[in-house]
């Protein structure tokens, strides 16, 4: 993987589709890219949105989210 984009989330369903669409539209000039979503307990559909965009999802405890 040439580029990894890390996005931290907690209930970001309102904004996440626009963000992930913008990431998808970036010109990478032949580079490979992965999007990693680090989530600390979303309950608003954030994880489902991330999965629909093909993000790698990493879950962490809310207490470790700073």
C-alpha positions as CSV (number, residue, x, y, z in Angstrom):
1,X,0.0,0.0,0.0
2,X,1.4,3.4,-1.0
3,X,-1.0,5.6,1.0
4,X,-3.1,5.0,4.1
5,X,-5.7,7.5,5.1
6,X,-6.6,7.2,8.8
7,X,-10.0,8.7,9.9
8,X,-11.1,8.7,13.5
9,X,-14.8,8.5,14.2
10,X,-17.5,8.6,16.8
11,X,-21.0,9.0,15.4
12,X,-19.9,10.8,12.2
13,X,-22.6,9.4,9.9
14,X,-23.7,13.0,9.0
15,X,-20.4,13.9,7.5
16,X,-18.7,10.6,6.6
17,X,-20.3,10.0,3.1
18,X,-19.0,13.4,1.8
19,X,-15.6,12.8,3.3
20,X,-15.2,9.4,1.8
21,X,-16.5,10.5,-1.5
22,X,-13.9,13.3,-1.6
23,X,-11.2,10.7,-0.7
24,X,-12.4,8.5,-3.5
25,X,-12.2,11.4,-6.0
26,X,-8.5,12.2,-5.3
27,X,-6.1,11.7,-8.2
28,X,-3.5,9.2,-7.0
29,X,-1.4,8.9,-10.2
30,X,-1.0,5.1,-10.0
31,X,-0.6,4.9,-6.2
32,X,-2.6,2.4,-4.2
33,X,-4.6,3.8,-1.3
34,X,-6.4,2.3,1.7
35,X,-8.8,4.1,4.0
36,X,-8.7,3.0,7.7
37,X,-11.5,4.1,9.9
38,X,-10.7,4.0,13.7
39,X,-14.0,4.1,15.6
40,X,-14.7,4.3,19.3
41,X,-18.3,3.1,19.5
42,X,-20.4,4.8,16.9
43,X,-24.1,4.0,17.0
44,X,-25.4,6.2,14.2
45,X,-24.6,4.1,11.1
46,X,-21.0,5.3,10.8
47,X,-19.7,1.8,10.5
48,X,-22.2,0.8,7.9
49,X,-21.3,3.8,5.8
50,X,-17.6,3.1,6.1
51,X,-18.1,-0.6,5.1
52,X,-20.1,0.5,2.0
53,X,-17.1,2.5,0.9
54,X,-14.7,-0.4,1.5
55,X,-12.9,1.1,4.5
56,X,-10.9,-1.1,6.8
57,X,-12.5,-0.7,10.2
58,X,-10.6,-0.8,13.5
59,X,-12.6,-0.5,16.7
60,X,-11.1,0.8,19.9
61,X,-12.6,1.5,23.4
62,X,-14.0,5.0,24.0
63,X,-11.7,5.4,27.0
64,X,-8.6,4.9,24.7
65,X,-9.9,7.5,22.1
66,X,-8.1,10.8,22.7
